[in-house]
Amino acid sequence: GTSASFNSPYGITTDGTNLYVADRDNHRIRKVVISSGAVTTLAGSSSGNTDATGTSASFDNPRGITTDGTNLYVADTDNHRIRKVVISSGVVTTLAGSSSGNTDATGTSASFNAPIGITTDGNDLYVVDQSNHRIRKID
């Protein structure tokens, strides 16, 4: 509840039971239980780009966030990556991107330049690739 603190929360999504927040300047993905207001850190702990579980993972200014109900997809802005977080376990992996650029490819062979927004239609992801001035689609 009100005892929790955030540092520049940027993106928010819900699965109907919980809110998930991209806590940008804390480099974390936070979970808020809607019914109680309880806040926990699902993933992330410091600035970095480590794929791992829970607080062993790291992000660099995550901004956009969306969910398909099972996973969260995060626009990890300063890492120029799209990250996947398994909600049930907190496992974080890199879905797409690896460095700043504008390459259409598969997985980490693709590149983004400051992705800030992300949404899904249930099948595909759509990314606001801010510094490339593009909307990108991930199948």
C-alpha positions in Angstrom: 0.0 0.0 0.0 1.1 3.5 0.8 4.3 2.1 2.6 5.7 1.0 -0.8 7.7 3.4 -2.9 8.4 3.7 -6.6 11.0 5.8 -8.5 9.5 7.2 -11.8 7.0 4.5 -12.5 6.4 4.6 -16.2 4.4 1.7 -17.6 1.5 -0.3 -16.2 -0.6 -3.3 -17.2 -3.0 -5.7 -15.5 -4.1 -9.3 -15.6 -7.3 -8.3 -13.8 -6.0 -9.5 -10.4 -2.7 -7.7 -10.2 -1.1 -4.6 -11.6 2.4 -4.8 -13.0 4.5 -1.7 -13.1 7.7 -0.8 -14.9 9.5 1.0 -12.0 11.8 2.9 -14.3 14.5 4.5 -12.1 14.5 1.5 -9.7 15.2 -0.8 -12.7 12.5 -3.2 -11.5 9.2 -4.8 -12.5 6.8 -4.5 -9.6 3.6 -6.4 -8.8 0.7 -4.8 -7.0 -2.1 -7.0 -5.7 -5.2 -5.0 -6.6 -7.4 -6.3 -3.7 -4.8 -5.5 -0.9 -2.4 -3.0 -2.4 0.5 -5.2 -1.5 3.6 -4.4 -3.6 6.5 -6.8 -4.3 9.4 -6.9 -6.7 8.8 -9.5 -9.4 12.1 -9.0 -11.2 15.1 -6.7 -11.3 17.2 -5.0 -8.7 19.7 -2.6 -10.3 20.8 -1.2 -13.7 22.1 -3.9 -16.0 21.0 -6.4 -18.6 21.2 -9.8 -16.9 18.7 -12.5 -17.8 18.0 -14.4 -14.5 15.2 -15.1 -12.0 13.6 -12.4 -9.8 15.9 -9.9 -8.2 19.0 -11.6 -9.8 17.8 -10.2 -13.2 18.5 -6.6 -14.2 16.9 -3.9 -16.4 18.1 -0.5 -17.5 15.2 2.0 -17.3 12.3 -0.3 -18.3 9.4 1.7 -19.5 6.7 -0.1 -21.5 5.0 -3.2 -20.2 2.2 -5.5 -21.4 0.9 -9.0 -20.6 -0.6 -11.9 -22.3 -1.8 -13.3 -18.9 1.1 -15.7 -18.5 4.1 -13.5 -19.3 5.0 -9.8 -19.1 6.8 -8.2 -22.0 9.0 -5.2 -21.2 10.4 -2.5 -23.3 13.9 -2.3 -21.6 14.6 1.1 -23.0 18.3 1.8 -22.3 19.3 -1.8 -23.0 17.5 -1.6 -26.4 15.8 -4.9 -25.8 12.4 -6.5 -25.4 12.4 -8.7 -22.3 10.0 -11.5 -21.3 9.2 -12.1 -17.6 7.3 -15.3 -16.7 4.8 -14.1 -14.1 4.6 -17.4 -12.2 8.4 -17.7 -11.6 10.0 -14.3 -12.3 12.3 -15.7 -14.9 13.6 -13.0 -17.2 14.9 -13.6 -20.7 15.7 -11.4 -23.7 13.1 -11.9 -26.4 14.5 -9.5 -29.0 17.3 -7.0 -29.4 20.8 -6.8 -28.2 22.2 -3.3 -29.0 21.2 0.0 -30.3 20.3 -0.2 -34.0 17.5 -0.7 -36.5 17.7 -4.3 -37.7 14.7 -6.5 -38.5 15.7 -10.0 -37.6 14.9 -12.8 -35.1 15.6 -12.7 -31.4 18.8 -11.0 -30.3 19.9 -10.5 -34.0 17.2 -7.7 -34.1 18.0 -4.3 -32.8 16.0 -1.4 -31.4 16.9 2.2 -30.4 15.2 3.1 -27.1 12.0 1.1 -27.2 9.6 2.8 -24.8 6.1 1.3 -25.4 4.8 -2.2 -26.0 1.4 -3.8 -26.4 -0.1 -7.1 -27.6 -3.1 -8.2 -29.6 -2.8 -11.7 -28.1 -0.7 -13.0 -30.9 1.9 -10.4 -31.8 3.8 -7.7 -29.9 3.9 -4.1 -31.1 6.8 -1.9 -30.0 7.3 1.8 -30.1 10.9 2.1 -31.2 11.3 5.7 -30.2 14.7 6.8 -31.5 14.2 4.9 -34.8 10.8 6.7 -35.3 9.0 3.4 -35.9 6.4 1.0 -34.7 7.8 -2.5 -34.9 6.0 -5.9 -34.8 7.3 -9.0 -33.1 5.7 -12.3 -34.3 
